Amino acid sequence: MSNDLIEQAKSMTIGSDKFALPMPPTFDNLAAQQTYEKQRLAAGFRVFAMHGFDEGLAGHITQRDCIDPETFWVNPLGIHFAHIKASDLVRVDHKGNIVEGNSVINNAAFAIHSRIHMARPDVAAVAHAHTKFGRAFSSLGQLLKPISQDACVFYENHSVFDVFSGVVADAEEGDMIAASLADKTAVILQNHGLLTVGKSLDAAVANFVLMDSCCQSQLLAQAAGELKLISHDIAVKTKRANGSDIVTWGNFQPLYQVVNAQDNSFLD
């Protein structure tokens, strides 16, 4: 974690001169980091389950492997998110070869996530699901508007991928999705769902939870009447604060605490 982010975190809190700030862990060796990140990925699926982000076989979250960055970890096909453990995860390379694990994986997960991991070396994790509000909002073919402090996280920071040709089955469409995402944090897949990324698993999942909630808020607000938008300058200022690496990482910590307290079998 850079000194700039630490200073930003201090500027947003009171008492950091006396008490320790919550910060991402550091590791002495990559094996320990890999174990930690697999456990966070498994916890991410528990968070998705807690929010009802599960529809049959749909939905996937991936974590770039810290030892071999040309591979990533993904959920096995057919295990409910509420039951996924770190030991269930599968590692696959960018060519589609399973290099670690004992299960088949969703082809759409590979087609989408491999291309994003290849196009965005800054991205550690990618989250995607077909949620109730994400699906509904995606059918509008429009961007989220800056109607709240939370929505400003995605202001000029997400895109709409306006092509739907059925279930994603090949890498070519994955390349198109990656191109639509570009250097942003999220993309709305029209008539499909939502996808978010992050420099950590924590950030990617927290961004997804927030984006789905923002979709719900805008659907409610649009149904109620005319939207009052936050000005461009204020929206940009708010995005810089609430969309920073330290804040998006921090947004996951309470979610992790809940699933860990409920059932920490995901650590196995």
N, C-alpha and C positions, 0 to 999 in steps of 0.2 A: 504494500500500500504506500503510495507516494506521500511525501510530506505535504503536498498541496491538498490532497484529500483529507489527511489528518487535520490540517488547519481548517479546512472547510467544515469537518465534523465538529471541531471545537467551536467554530463560530455559530453553529446551530444548536449548541447545548449550553447549559449552565452547570457548573460544578466540575468541568473537565480539568480544572487546576488542582482538584483534590481527589477525584475518583477516576478510575480507568474507563476509557471509552470502549464500547463494543467494537471490535475490529476483526476482520478476516484473519484466520490463523496463518502462520508461516511454518515451513517444514524444513527439517534438516536433510531429508532424503525423499526421493520421488516415490518410493514404494509406500511410504506413510501417506504422502499426498494422494496417491492413487486410491488407497483404501478409503481415505476421508471423502474423496470426491464421489466414489461409488456409493457410499452411504448417503451423501447428500442427494444424489440422483434418486436413489430408492425412496428417500424421504419426500422428494419432489412429487413422486407418483402418489404417495399417501396424501399430500396436500391437494393434488388434483381430485383424488377420490373424495376427500372431505368436502370439496366444493361441488361435487357432482359432475366433474368434467370427464365423464366416461360414457361412451356409447359403443357397446359391443367391442369390436376389435379395433375401433378407430382411436386415434390419439397416440402421440409419442413424444418423449423428451430424450434428448441426447446430450452427452457430456464428452468433450474432446479428451482423449487420454493424454495425461501429462508426460508419460514415458515415451509413447509413440504417437505424436500429434497427427499423424496421417491416418489414425484410427479413432473410432469413437464408440462409446458405450450406449446401448439402447435397450429398451424393454423387450422381453421375449413375447412372442405372439400368444394371445389367449389367456394370460394371467391378469386377473382384475388388479387395477392399480392399488387397491387397498391391501393386496397380499404380496406385492412385489418386494423381494429382499435384495440386498446388495449381491448376494451369491447367485441370484437368478439372471443378472444382467449379462448381455451379450456384447462382445467387442467385434466390430466389423471395420474393414478398411474401405478406402474410397472406391475400390473396384468391386465391392460387394462380397468379398471373401470374409467368412466368419473366422476370426483368428483366436477367439477365446469364448467359451460358453457352450451350452448344451441344448440350445433351442433354436427353432426357426424364428425369423423376424419378419415384420411387415415390409413388403416390397416398397410401399409408398413411403414408409419411414426412411428407407435407404435412399430412394429417388430424390426426396426433398432435402433431407438433412445432410446427406453427403455433399451435395452441391453447395449448400450454404457454408458448411465447414471448410470446403475447398476455397470458396470465394472470399470468405471472411476469416483470415487467420487471427483477427482480434477477438473473435467470438469463441467462447468456451462452451456454451450450451445453447440449445435451441428447443423451444417448447411449442407444441401444436396440439390442438384438440378441436372437436366439433361440439361446442357448448351451445346451450339453449339461446343465450343472448348473442353470442358470437355469430351463430348461424343466422339469426334473425337480422342482425345489423348488416352482416355481409351481403344479404340479398338486396340492400339498398344501393350498393355500389358507390358508396361515398366515404369520405374520411370522417374521423371523429372531429368534432368542433371543440374549441376551447371554451367550454361552458362551466368548468370548475377547476379548482386547483389541481385535482388529480388528473383531469383530462389534459392539462397543459404538459404533462410528462410526454405526451405523444404529439404535441404540437410541432408541425414540420419535422416530425421524427417517426413517421410511418407512411405507408403507401397502400394503394389498392391494386391488387393483381386481378385484372378484370377479364381473365380467361378462365372458363370452366369447360373442360372437355371430358368430364367423368373422373373416375378414380385415377389419381396420379400413378402412372405405371412405368414411366421411363425417365432417365436422367435429363433428357432434353427439357421436359417441363420443369424439372427441378432447377435447371439452369435459368429458366425464365423467371421462376419465383425468386431465385437469388438475385437476379438482375433487378427485379421490382423492389426487393428489400433494399438493395444498394448498401449505403452506409448507415441505414436507419436502425431503429430498435424493434420495429414491428411491421407486419404487413397483414392487411385484411385480404383474405383469399375469397373473392366474390363467389357467392352461392356455395360456400365451403366452410369457412371457419377462420380462426385467428392463428397467428404465428408470431412469437416473440423470441428475441435473442438477448444474450447478456455476456459480460466478461466473466461471469461465474454462474454456476447452476442456480444459486440463490437469486441472483438478479433476473435471470431468464424466467424463472417460475413466478417470482413476485411481479414482474412486468406483465405476465400473462393474466394472473389473478386480477390485477388492477385494470388491465385493458378490458377484460370481460365485464367487470363492474361498470366501467365507463360506457361500454356499449349499452348496458341496461339503463344507465342514467339518461343517456341521450334519447333512447327509445321512449322512455317515460316523459321526458321534457318535450320532445317533438309532438307527442300525442296530446300534451296538455296545452300547448300554445306556442307563441313565437319565442325563439331562443334569444337571450341576451348574451352576447359573446364578450369574452375578455379581450381587451385590446392586444394588438400584435406585440407591442413592447413589453407589456406585463406578462403575456403568455410566454415569450422567450425567456424573460427573467426567471419566471417560475419554473420553466423546464430546466434551466441550468442548475437550479437548486435541487428540485425534487427528482430530476432525472439523472443526477450524478451517480457515479459508480458506488460511492459509499452509501447513499440513500437507498438506491435500488437493492443493494446487498442487504442493507439493514431491514428493508421491508419484509424480507423472508424470515427473519429471526423469530418473530412472534409466531408465525405459521409453523415453523419447525418445532418450537417449544410445545405447541398444542399436539401435533402428531406424535412427538416423542413421548409426551406424558400419557397419551392414549394407548400406544402400543409401539414399543421400540424394536419389534422383531425385524424391522427393515434393516437394522444394523448387521444382521447375520449374513 
